[in-house]
């Protein structure tokens, strides 16, 4: 005989509800979650590559943007404007704006406009950094031209000059160029009323 005094635990006689079937919404949700995780991982990798830079490293890293490809065209005008920021009008010197890109270097937004020369195939890059103006990069030589202090150096195969233009650090670079050419262009690109000490 069995002891009938045993009582089944509460709810033991209930059946488990069926597991929900994977419908199109659940599959779409999972796909979107995977896409968001991948995008966040990519963004984190890009930020990690340039975050944590010391101020004296930012100009060197930003000068390398001139060797990269462009993202979009730039509205031509005098002066050219890219993403709402006025760039130097170098057309009197034979340079025409053709393209631009936006990057983040360290904690700074960097806008770069690419100019092409008068049919010689050369490409000049002008990068303007947002935020407080930066000191000249280490290893650079500071020269004065037309009342403007300009730091010049070589970064890889690129001649690089950096200076303050309208309160922002501005970087001009070009492969296989002479510093004297870039110093002259930087001086011409800087309004005298706002020249830097």
C-alpha positions in Angstrom: 0.0 0.0 0.0 1.0 3.5 -0.6 1.0 6.2 1.9 -1.6 8.7 0.7 -0.6 11.3 3.2 2.1 12.6 0.8 1.1 15.9 -0.7 2.5 17.0 -4.0 4.3 20.4 -4.0 2.1 23.3 -4.9 1.7 23.8 -8.6 3.2 20.3 -9.5 0.0 19.4 -11.3 0.3 22.4 -13.6 1.8 22.0 -17.0 4.7 24.2 -18.1 3.7 26.9 -20.6 5.0 26.2 -24.1 8.2 28.1 -25.0 7.6 30.9 -27.3 8.4 30.2 -30.9 11.1 32.3 -32.6 9.1 34.6 -34.7 10.3 37.2 -37.3 10.4 39.9 -34.6 12.6 37.9 -32.3 15.0 37.0 -35.2 15.1 40.7 -36.3 15.7 41.8 -32.7 18.7 39.4 -32.5 20.1 40.5 -35.8 19.8 44.2 -34.8 21.5 43.4 -31.4 24.4 41.8 -33.2 24.7 44.7 -35.6 24.7 47.2 -32.7 27.3 45.3 -30.8 29.5 45.1 -33.9 29.1 48.9 -34.5 29.9 49.7 -30.9 33.0 47.5 -31.1 34.2 49.2 -34.2 33.6 52.6 -32.8 35.5 51.6 -29.6 38.4 50.4 -31.6 38.6 53.6 -33.6 38.4 55.8 -30.5 41.0 53.6 -28.7 43.4 54.2 -31.6 43.4 57.9 -31.0 42.2 58.4 -27.5 44.5 59.0 -24.7 46.9 61.1 -26.8 48.8 63.8 -25.0 48.3 67.3 -26.4 51.9 67.2 -27.9 51.0 64.1 -29.9 47.7 65.4 -31.4 49.3 67.6 -34.1 51.6 64.8 -35.3 48.6 62.3 -35.5 46.4 64.9 -37.2 49.0 65.7 -39.8 48.8 62.1 -40.9 45.2 62.7 -42.0 46.5 64.4 -45.1 47.7 61.1 -46.4 44.3 59.5 -46.1 41.5 59.5 -48.6 38.7 62.0 -48.7 35.1 61.3 -47.6 33.1 63.9 -49.4 33.3 66.8 -51.7 33.7 70.4 -50.5 31.6 73.3 -51.7 33.8 75.6 -53.6 33.7 79.2 -52.8 35.8 82.0 -51.6 36.5 81.0 -48.9 35.7 77.3 -49.1 33.4 76.0 -46.4 33.4 72.4 -45.1 30.8 71.3 -42.5 30.2 74.9 -41.6 33.8 75.9 -41.0 35.6 78.4 -43.3 38.9 77.1 -44.7 41.7 79.2 -46.2 41.1 80.5 -49.7 44.2 79.4 -51.5 42.9 79.9 -55.1 45.1 83.0 -55.6 48.1 80.6 -55.2 46.7 78.0 -57.6 45.1 75.6 -55.0 41.5 74.5 -55.4 39.5 72.7 -52.6 38.3 69.3 -53.9 37.3 67.1 -50.9 37.2 66.8 -47.2 36.9 64.5 -44.3 36.0 64.5 -40.6 37.9 62.6 -37.9 38.4 62.5 -34.2 42.0 62.7 -33.0 42.4 62.3 -29.3 39.5 64.3 -27.9 39.5 66.7 -30.8 37.3 66.9 -33.9 39.5 67.4 -36.9 38.2 68.7 -40.2 40.5 68.3 -43.2 40.1 69.9 -46.7 42.2 68.6 -49.6 43.4 71.0 -52.3 44.9 70.2 -55.6 47.5 72.3 -57.4 47.4 73.8 -60.8 47.5 70.6 -62.8 50.7 69.2 -61.3 48.9 66.4 -59.4 50.1 67.5 -56.0 47.6 67.4 -53.0 47.7 69.8 -50.1 45.9 69.0 -46.9 44.7 71.6 -44.4 43.4 70.3 -41.1 41.7 72.4 -38.5 41.4 71.1 -34.9 38.5 72.1 -32.6 39.3 72.9 -29.0 41.9 75.0 -27.3 44.9 75.8 -29.5 47.8 73.4 -29.1 51.5 74.1 -28.6 54.0 73.3 -31.4 54.7 69.6 -31.7 57.9 68.2 -30.2 60.8 68.2 -32.7 59.5 71.1 -34.7 61.2 74.4 -35.5 59.2 77.5 -34.9 59.7 80.3 -37.4 58.0 83.7 -37.7 56.6 84.8 -41.0 54.6 88.0 -41.5 53.9 88.2 -37.8 52.7 84.6 -37.6 54.5 81.9 -35.5 54.6 78.7 -37.5 56.0 75.3 -36.4 57.5 73.2 -39.1 58.8 69.7 -39.2 58.8 66.5 -41.3 56.4 63.7 -40.4 57.3 60.6 -42.5 57.4 61.8 -46.2 55.2 64.8 -45.5 56.3 68.4 -44.8 54.1 69.7 -42.0 53.5 73.2 -40.6 51.1 74.1 -37.8 50.0 77.4 -36.4 47.0 79.2 -34.9 44.5 80.5 -37.3 41.5 82.3 -35.9 42.2 80.8 -32.5 42.4 77.1 -33.7 45.3 74.9 -34.4 45.7 74.6 -38.1 47.9 72.0 -39.8 49.0 72.1 -43.4 50.9 69.1 -44.9 52.0 67.8 -48.3 54.1 65.0 -49.5 57.5 65.8 -50.9 57.2 69.5 -50.3 59.5 72.3 -49.2 58.8 73.8 -45.8 59.3 77.3 -47.2 56.3 76.7 -49.6 54.1 75.7 -46.7 55.2 78.5 -44.4 54.4 81.0 -47.1 50.9 79.4 -47.7 50.2 79.4 -43.9 51.1 83.0 -43.7 48.9 83.9 -46.6 46.1 81.8 -45.1 46.1 83.7 -41.8 44.3 87.0 -41.5 46.8 89.5 -40.2 44.3 91.0 -37.8 44.2 87.6 -36.0 47.7 86.5 -36.4 49.3 84.6 -33.6 52.1 86.0 -31.4 
